[in-house]
């Protein structure tokens, strides 16, 4: 896996700072266990909008065609996509940087720990 660029690094540091407010961070190992959002905000917004559109489509299908089963399937999919868009996906920092070169991941952990301390 390639090294993160500056934008990704800054986003990881910001997410770590936000997660550290909710949890106690006393060591570098504690930093590794912090849970951060791993889905970019713009992707979550797109998913939320897609979920709303799918639910709207389900309503249109039900009203125009009377197809309850089809509308229910589309609507249920829309609800799932909307929930994923709103909630996102969180992983520990350790999992988020897995696959990076050891020196790069240690530099990231050190930078995050320094920012928090």
C-alpha positions in Angstrom: 0.0 0.0 0.0 1.4 3.4 -0.9 2.1 6.1 1.8 -0.7 8.5 2.5 -0.5 11.9 1.0 -0.7 15.1 3.1 -4.5 15.4 2.8 -5.0 11.9 4.0 -2.5 12.4 6.8 -4.2 15.6 7.9 -7.6 13.9 7.9 -6.3 11.0 10.0 -4.8 13.5 12.5 -8.1 15.5 12.7 -10.1 12.3 13.2 -7.7 11.2 15.9 -8.1 14.5 17.7 -11.9 14.2 17.6 -11.8 10.5 18.8 -9.3 11.4 21.6 -11.9 13.9 23.0 -14.2 10.9 23.6 -11.5 8.5 24.9 -8.4 8.8 27.2 -5.1 8.7 25.3 -2.1 8.1 27.5 0.3 6.1 25.2 1.0 5.4 21.6 -0.8 2.1 22.0 -3.9 4.0 23.1 -3.6 6.1 19.9 -3.5 2.9 17.8 -6.7 1.8 19.4 -8.6 5.0 18.7 -11.6 4.5 16.4 -11.8 7.0 13.5 -14.2 7.4 10.6 -12.8 5.7 7.5 -15.3 6.9 4.9 -14.8 10.3 3.5 -17.5 12.9 4.3 -18.4 13.5 0.6 -18.9 9.7 0.1 -21.2 9.6 3.1 -23.2 12.5 1.8 -23.5 10.8 -1.6 -24.7 7.6 0.1 -27.2 9.5 2.2 -28.6 11.3 -0.9 -28.8 8.0 -2.8 -30.7 6.4 0.1 -33.2 9.2 0.1 -33.6 8.9 -3.7 -34.1 5.1 -3.4 -36.8 5.6 -0.8 -38.5 8.2 -3.1 -38.3 5.7 -6.0 -39.9 3.1 -3.8 -42.8 5.4 -3.1 -43.2 6.3 -6.8 -43.2 2.6 -7.7 -45.8 1.8 -5.1 -48.1 4.6 -6.0 -47.8 4.2 -9.8 -47.5 0.5 -10.2 -49.0 -0.8 -6.9 -46.0 -3.2 -6.7 -45.7 -3.6 -2.9 -42.9 -6.2 -2.9 -40.8 -4.3 -5.4 -41.4 -1.0 -3.5 -40.5 -2.7 -0.2 -37.3 -4.1 -1.6 -36.2 -0.8 -3.1 -37.3 1.1 0.1 -35.4 -1.3 2.4 -32.3 -0.9 0.3 -32.7 2.9 0.5 -33.0 2.8 4.2 -29.9 0.7 4.5 -27.9 3.0 2.2 -29.2 6.0 4.1 -28.1 4.6 7.5 -24.7 3.7 6.2 -24.3 7.2 4.8 -25.3 8.8 8.1 -23.4 6.5 10.4 -20.4 5.7 8.2 -17.8 3.1 9.1 -15.3 3.4 12.0 -12.1 1.4 12.4 -9.2 1.7 14.8 -6.2 3.7 13.6 -4.2 0.6 13.7 -6.5 -1.1 11.2 -6.7 2.1 9.1 -2.9 2.2 8.6 -2.5 -1.5 8.3 -0.5 -2.4 5.1 1.7 0.7 5.3 5.4 0.5 5.6 6.3 0.2 9.3 8.4 3.4 9.3 5.5 5.4 7.7 2.9 4.0 10.1 5.2 4.8 13.1 5.7 8.4 11.8 1.9 8.7 11.5 1.3 7.4 15.1 4.1 9.7 16.4 2.5 12.7 14.6 -0.9 11.9 15.9 0.4 11.4 19.5 2.3 14.7 19.3 -0.8 16.5 18.1 -2.8 15.1 21.0 -0.2 15.6 23.6 
